[in-house]
Amino acid sequence: MTTGVEEEFLLVDRRTGMPMARGPRVVEAAIPIPGGQAQTEFFGPQVEVCTRPSATPAVLRSELALLRRVMAEAAAGEGCLLVATGTPAVPPGRPLTVTPGERYERMAARWSSLAGGYDGMVCGCHIHVGVTGHAQALALANHMRPWLPTLQAIAANSPFSLGRDTGWASRRSVEWARWPGVGPAPLLDEAGYERLAGHLVRTAPCWTAG
């Protein structure tokens, strides 16, 4: 099996820590990164890097280091600091803006209460595992379910949000849970997966924020 990683970052002012909506400019400036491996995200102060599928941890680590370095340099060139955090520790100076694009604009219109305010911006790190088909994917997902609380506790990095200590080790999980469809997948076999996937496609064309 192969492994790939997506890492999302905030762009903040180097002096104030305030989020800065320069995602498209930073991605454009990250010239050494091949197309598609540096991307914008839902809100303007966010960027994302994506590794290629890798068969070994050493290759994956090397590519992550390169992507982080190039993106950090591109951010610095735009007057920003690249920050790996689940939530912004300092409030933005103005309401958040959604990155232009058909999918993001459709999501913002459908769930307007989650876009356009000062909160709700979260970043994550996603680990992708290459599998041979639905059966193997479901077996892995079902096997991981008991370990999800432990993994969330280990990965928690966002006690601060909008200038305050929230009391949560992972405020990101609270903010993220506001979106529909968020949470562990139900325990499924292949037939159950096909039924659920078909239902979601028919009833809601854009369930997640990516």
N, C-alpha and C positions, 0 to 999 in steps of 0.2 A: 504493500500500500504506500501511497505517497502522502505528503503533508504540505499544506500551504498555510500562510498566515496573512491576515489583514489586520493592520494597526491603524487606529484613528487617533488623531492628535488635535489639540486646540492650538490656535494661533493667538498669542497674547502680546500686548505691549510690553516691551522689555523693562520699562520703568514702573508702570502701574499694575501690571498683571491683568489688565482689562482685555477681554476678547476683542479681536480686530477682524473685521469681515474682509479678509484678503485671500481667502482660499483659492479662487480662480487664478489670481496673479501668482501665488506661490507655486501652484501646480504647473502653470505655464513656464515659470522660471526654472523648474526642476528638469532642465534639458537632458542631463546624462541618464535619466531614468527612462527606460523604453516605454512606448505608448501603452496606456492602460494600467501600468503599475503605480502611477501617481494619479489620484483622483480627488475631485471635490466631494463634499458630503452635503447632508441636508441643509445645514445652516452655513452661512458665509464664513464664520471663523473656524471652520473645520476642514481638515484634509485627511487623506487616507493613502496608505501604501499597501501594495499587495505583492507577495512573493509569487514566484512560479512554483508549480508542484515540484517537490523535492523528495528524493528517496533516502537521503541521509541527513541527520541532524547537523553535521558540519557544514554542508552546503547551504542548508536553510539558515543557519546562524550567520554565515558569511554574507548571504544576500540581504538579510535583515539589517545587518550592520551598515552595508552600503546604502540601502534605501533610507535608513534613518539619517545617515551623514549627509547625503545629498539633499534630502528634504529640509534638514536643519539649516544647511547653508542657503538654500533658496528662501527659507523664511527669514533668515538674518538679512538677506539682501533686500527684503521688503519691509525691514524694520520690525520684524516679529520674532518672538521666541516660540519654538516648537515645544509643546508641553504634553506629556503623556499623563492624563488624568481623566477620571470618569466624569467629573463635573467641573465647571469653572469655579474656582475659589473666590474670584472677584466678580461682582456684577458687571455686565456690559453697560457701556455708557448710553446706549440707545436700544430700542426694541430689536430683537433678532430678525434678520432678514433671511429668507429662504433662497438657496442657490437656484438660479434660473435653470429650467429644464422641465420637460413635459411631465415626467413622473413625480418630481418633487412638488411641482405646482398643483398637480392633481391631489396629492396627499394633503397639501396645505389647505386646499379648498374643502376637502372632505372632512378634515379634522382641524378646523380653524382654531379651536380652543387650545391646541397644542403647538401652534405656530404663531409668531408675531409678538410674543410677550418677551419677558426678560429671563424666563426660566425654561426648562425642558431640553436644554442642549446637553447631550451625553455623548461620550466617546467609549469605544470598546475595542477589545482585541479578540479576533475570531480565528479559531483554529479549524482548518478544513482537512478532512481525511478522505483520500481517494479510495473509493470502494468499487466492487465489481458489479453491484446492482442493488435493487431495493432490499432484498433479503438480508444482505450483509449490512447495509446501512441501518436497517431497523434493528438488527441484532445488536449492533454497537450502541445505538441510541437507547434501547431498552436496558442494556448492561450499564450504561452511564447514569441512569436515573438516580440510584441510591447515593451516588457520589456528588451530585450537583450542589447540595448545600456545603459540603466540604470544599469543593472547588471555588465556590463563590466566596467563602470565608478566606481562603488563601489569597484570592486575587483582589480582595477589597482594597481600594485605594482612594476613596472619595468621601471622607467624612465632612469636608467643607463644601459649601455651595452658596454662591451669591453673598459672600462676606460673612458667613456665620458657620459655627460648628453645629451640624444638624443633629448630632447624637447618633447617627448611623455610621457604621464602618463603610458601608456602600450606599451612599445616597443615590448613586447611579441606578441601582436596582429599583429604587422607589420611583424615580423619574421615568425610567424606561417602562415600568409597569403601567403607565398611563395609556400606552398605545394598545390598540386591540390586537389580539393574537399573540401577545407576549406571554412567555412562560414555557415550562417544560411541555414537550409534545406528549400526548396521551400514549399509553401502552398500546402498540399497534402490531398487527401482522400485515402481510402484504395486501390482503383484501380490504382490511380496515383502512390502510393507508390510501389505497386508490379511492375508496368512498369519500374519505375526508378531504383529500386533495381535490377531487372533483367538485365537492360541495363548496370549498373555499374559492375555487376558480369561478364557479357560477355566481356566487353571492357577493364577492368582494374582490375586485380586480387588483387592489393594492393594499394588502393587509399589514405589511410591516414598513418600518422606516429605514430598513436597510442596515 
